[in-house]
Amino acid sequence: MIDKMERSHDSILGFQVSGDVTREDYDILEPPVRAAIEEKGSIRVLLDLTDFHWEKAEAWGADFRFGKEHHNAIERMAIVGNHEWEKWLTRLAQPFYARQARYFSDADEAWTWLES
């Protein structure tokens, strides 16, 4: 499941990713991302993966298209988590999903980085 976080504002969007992500979850992620890019030109994104389990195979295509389409418009991506694999995922985010990506274990620190 992907839910937009209330703390999102202007060109900074936060999403809580939990459980298993499906293709339909990208229907929640895409519209606000697309709208913010159209309005602002570039955006910054926070993905809180603290409660994320896995992405179902059906969602892999949507995930790939999301990265391919929005990579140049996502100026910064903060990945929040509490597992070692999330640090590795952050390394993949930079070349495929965002111009700059960083891992954080604390969501407030991630928001601060995105807002600076």
N, C-alpha and C positions, 0 to 999 in steps of 0.2 A: 504494500500500500504506500502511496505517496500523498502527503498532505502539505499544502502550502502553509508556512508558518506565519502567525500574526505579526511577527516582528518585521516582516518584509516591508520595504518601502522604496519608492522611487525606482532606481535601477539596481537595487540590492534585494534579491529574492532568496528566501530560505525554504527548504523542504525537509520534512521529516519522512524518512524512508524506513518502513518497518515491515516485518514479516517477509513474505515472498512477493516480489514485484512481478506483475503481469503486464501484458501488452496494453490492457485498458488503463493501467496506471499512467502511461505516457499521455493519455488524454487529459489527465489532470496537470501534468507537468508542462506540456507543450503550450497551451494557450497563454498563460501568464508570461512565460519566457518569450514567446513570439511577440506578444503585445509590448513588453518592456523593450525588446530590441528594436521594434518598429518605432517606438516613441523616443528612446534614448540613444540608440545606435550601438551601445555596448552595455553589458550588464556584469554584475558580480553575483555569484551563486554560492549558497551554503547548502550542503547535503549532510544532514545528520543521519549517520548510518548506525547509531548506537543500538537500535533494535532491529536492524536489517538481518535477514537470514540468507536469502539467495534470490537471484533473478531467474524466473522460469525461462526455458528455452524459447518459448513463444515471444518473449520480450526482447530477445537479442537483436533482432532486426530493427526494432524501434529504437533501441539503445544506440546501435551503430549509426542509424540515420540522424538521430538527435545530435550526436557528436560531430558527424560530418557536416551537418547543416549549420550548427551554431558555434563551432570551435572558434572562429575568428571574432565572433561577437561577445564571447564570454571572456572578459578581461581577467577575472580572478575567480577561482573556484576553491572554496574551503570545504574540506571533508572532515567531519567530526566523527570520531569513533573511539573505541576502546579495545581494539584488537590489532595485532601485528599485520594481518593481511590488509587492513584498511590503509596502512602506511604504504604498502606496495601498490594498492589501487590508486593512491594519490599520484604515484609516479607515472601511471598510465594515463591519468587524467590530463596531464599537461600536454602531451603530444596529440591527444585525440579529442579532448573535450574543452580545454581552456588554454588561454595563452600563458597563464600562470596558475599553479595549484599548490596548496599547502595542506598538510595534515594537522589537526588539532585534537587534543583529548578534552578540551574545554570549549563549549559552545560560545561563551562570552568572549573568549580570546579570538575565536574565529570571526565573530561579528565585528569586533574591534578592527581586525585586519582588513575585513571587507569594507568597512566604513572609513578607513584612513586614506 
